[in-house]
């Protein structure tokens, strides 16, 4: 099958990008050669998948220039590039569609914010409560003109070098096998309500009593939260997302708020307790068979409830001696 270049504007959040991976595989299986454009962290996040991923520069003019450059390269590879739908815009913003139109691309995307005239094909917006993975999946199916069943798991691939770096970091920091990763951070809100589990500090304190090593990988500006509120947790700050995926793959359990690393844990097949508050699980729960959602909204789950579920998972995961 001849590959057809397709320029794809990625979403702006880690969780969203992870949830688009099955859609990208589907497009690739149907003969599209993807050129992805997104934020800088998307490059290491998707490196294991092998898709060319380009970092978006700041500003409209620079972004349009990048898109035009990709368009010119695609035209050289495919003389018919400009005569067909040749781009996919995943964010719902007006600006993301405008960038593609100014670059001369003929994009498919959802009809949001009055941007339909900028798109070659504007699909009706999906139902609000539909899972986000399915929104991206159906948009890709619409571009292909097919109907297909979405996979049960994402199975995000990690570069062998990133997995090696993750394993070396665990040895270097003396983290024993059978460790637990906690993700008490959460960016943004859901329907203007805080997504952070209010009992996370007490939970990590009691989790220490189980005798497992507890690990956190705070992002920029989050290191202080771990030091101040989660004493005893081994903080591995500054870990690139590809290496982070390798760390999560080795964890006996991950306990997380509604946050990007929760989606990453599910995508690499780590056992995950997803503690949700206002977030709608049917719309935003991490995707995959290793995920257990705990939610009691409008109340938050208790420490005892989450700790009991953590014990159940860890009882099936043996501890081994510290690495030498």
ABEGO torsion letter per residue (X at the ends): XBBBBBBBBBBABAAAAAAAAAAAAAAAAAGBBBBBBBBAAAAAAAAAAGBBBBBBBBEAAAAAAAAAAAAAAAAAABAAAAABBABBBABABAAAAAAAAAAGBBBBBBBBGGAAAABABBBBBBBAABBAAAAAAAAAAAAAGBBBBBBABAGBBBBAAAAAAAAAAAAAAGBBBGBBBBBABBBEBBGGBBABBAAAAAAAAAAAAAGBBBBBBBBBGAAAAAAAABBGBBBBBGBBAAAAAAAAAABABBBBBBBAAAAAAAAAGBBBBBBBBABBAAAABBBEAABBBBBAOABBBBAAAAAAAAAAAAAABBBBBBBX
